[in-house]
Amino acid sequence: MDGAHDLGGMHGFGAIAPDPNEPRFHHPWERRAFAVTLACGMLGRWNIDMARFAREDTDPQIYLNSTYYEHWLRGLRRLLVERGLVSAAELESGEAAGPGPVPAVPASRVPTLLTQRRLARRPANAPPRYRPGDAVRVRNLHPRGHTRMPRYVRGHVGVIERDHGVFVFPDSHATGAGEAPQRCYAVRFTAQTLWGPDAPAADRVLVDLWDDYLEAA
Amino acid sequence: MGTHDHDHHGHHHDHDHDEQRWSEVELRVKALESLLVDKGLVDPAALDLLIETYETKVGPRNGAHVVAKAWSDPGFKARLLENASAAIAELGYIGRQGEDMVVLENTDRVRNMVVCTLCSCYPWPVLGLPPVWYKSAPYRARAVREPRAVLAEFGTAVTEDVEVRVWDSTAELRYLVLPQRPPGTEGMDEAALARLVTRDSMIGVGEPLRPGEA
């Protein structure tokens, strides 16, 4: 979706202002929001692409005025209801009408779950359409759903830098329509292609893009 | 807290407004957590363990170990550049948000820097949870468009002849920058080298410390 989360290249946000003494969490509630989100994710009722879409699919004004863990909370509340773990009425009242449909992940299983590799990589299912060095154009697609094709590369020509292999396709995975595994490549763009002649001639931007986002150039 | 909130949010708010906002959010989070516990969907001990893990165990010291080993062990460095996930797993750093790692080597001619313009993808097993600035709109908007200005804000000057390569983590690959070993570190062992490796140097916005700065 063309949402406020798709920030690459926007003007006007000002300085970055890193805090050298930044704590890991800024408020006690951030710890709890972080942990509750991870623990609910471990119930297996949604995947990472659904979670990303639940966070980004909102009013741009809300998105831009939320902190990181506010995004997580908003996404979690939506997923809990959409994926049938909690009813909207329970969320509203805070009162449980009954037990959830699945048991909690016990603390004893957390260490294993955290170190388990949850690969989005899939076995190669077809020869690659493009090879390193090939020129490709990013298709001019603007799906309303989840996509990992940032706006700032659409329509532009780049060069395949590396073939990462076959990965779950987020646009499909986010809707529950299936993994639709396909090649993902790092595509290299010159900064001048993306940002015009004033950009430094030496600079490059590399973006990971799937087969369905690309066409031969 | 007021200072943090300004940095945290990237805008200026008055202190009372922030306090009110966070106390409301805190109540909502508490209500949600107790609802989930009441429904048997989360185990409170699991929540505590998750927090403890990412607050005290998983952090950029892991990545510093990887970098220092690459600086001092050419065989490891070759494996790291060839198959980063396997090489990093040799040191025991595995797990979520680090499943498919790619290591980017800085040289005299090439300087790499990592961003996630669409959300906040970051290699947790080697760097821990991302700092607020990495997740903030200014960094996500500007890193791909004016990386040299961003680098300058981090105190890093890059000459015109150096190629700046900005990697936007739009897929499930997670990137770690291998910074150049600082001069004057000949003869330093791996543990001493690791103390020079900063988180920001592994995101690609900063430099490692020089001997004597650590």
Interface residues (C-beta under 8 A of the other chain):
Chain A: H5 D6 L7 G8 G9 M10 H11 F13 G14 A15 I16 A17 P18 D19 E22 P23 R24 F25 H26 H27 P28 W29 R31 R32 A33 F34 A35 V36 L38 A39 C40 L43 R52 R55 E56 L64 N65 T67 Y68 E70 L73 L76 R77 L85 V86 E90 L91 G94 E95 A96 G98 P99 G100 V102 P103 A104 V105 P106 A107 R109 V110 P111 L114 T115 Q116 R117 R118 L119 A120 R121 R148 M149 P150 Y152 H164 F167 V168 P170 C184 A186 A191 L194 W195 P200 A202 D203 R204 V205 L206 V207 D208 L209 W210
Chain B: T3 H4 D5 H6 D7 H8 H9 G10 H11 W22 V25 E26 R28 V29 K30 A31 L32 E33 S34 L35 L36 D38 K39 G40 L41 V42 D43 A45 A46 L47 D48 L49 L50 I51 T53 Y54 E55 I94 G95 R96 E99 D100 V102 V115 T117 L118 C119 S120 G128 L129 P131 V132 W133 K135 S136 A137 P138 Y139 R140 A141 R142 A143 V144 R145 P147 R148 V150 E153 F154 E160 D161 V162 E163 V164 R165 V166 W167 D168 S169 T170 A171 E172 L173 D200
